[in-house]
Amino acid sequence: MKILAVSDEECQALWDYYIPGRLKDYDLILSSGDLKASYLSFLVTMGHAPVFYVHGNHDTSYNEFPPEGCDSIDGKLVIFNGLRILGLGGCRRYHPGDHQYTERQMRKRIKKLRWEIRKAGGVDIVVTHAPPMGFGDDDDIAHRGFESLLRFIDRYHPQYLLHGHIHLSYGQDQTRVREYNGTKIINVFERYTLDIEPPENPGGIYGKCPPFLRKLLKISY
């Protein structure tokens, strides 16, 4: 499965200078936040692939004008073609506003998802806005990562954690891909292409479904 992951800055090649057919090979588009709603709506229209997104700390306009034709997976676990994808948007709280969380609040958000994760038999991709603490974050409070995301990786061992929030144009360490405890942590700033094979025999309730029901549950909330 070919996945386009985007965040934080609209890609001119995929918007201002878009050429028809440039998105045709993608099966799924994932947004890690802080992108214009009109941009995500453009991608879902031109690419003919579903767009799943989480909120960045600057996505307060989504409350009134969400991206048309796209699905929020913030605080949810969805299954797409057998791939288990969990969304945890937002960043560390640095002033009053939406989509900002203390460490304690993020832990509570994760705790609420335990049953969904168990039911699905695990997680393959975690889509976040902020990175885990110490893996691509920065020292200031607004860009500091969540320790609870590290504990999430320790417990559930997803294949990938995709995040944004840290612009590669900031001039710090330009490493896109890091690894922690078997999970690849990828900064998908602007755009990043990911090729992944869904698990052949996912566990949990979903994994026990007969083939015809799995097809019906291609996208399952």
Secondary structure, DSSP 8 states (H G I E B T S, - for coil): -EEEEEESS--GGGTTT--TTTTTT-SEEEE-S---HHHHHHHHHHH-S-EEE---TT-GGGGTS--TT-EE-BT-EEEETTEEEEEE--EE--SS-TTEE-HHHHHHHHHHTHHHHHHHTS-SEEEESS-BTTSS--SSGGG--BHHHHHHHHHH--SEEEE-SS-GGGSS----EEEETTEEEEE-SEEEEEE----SS--HHHHTS-HHHHHHTSEE-
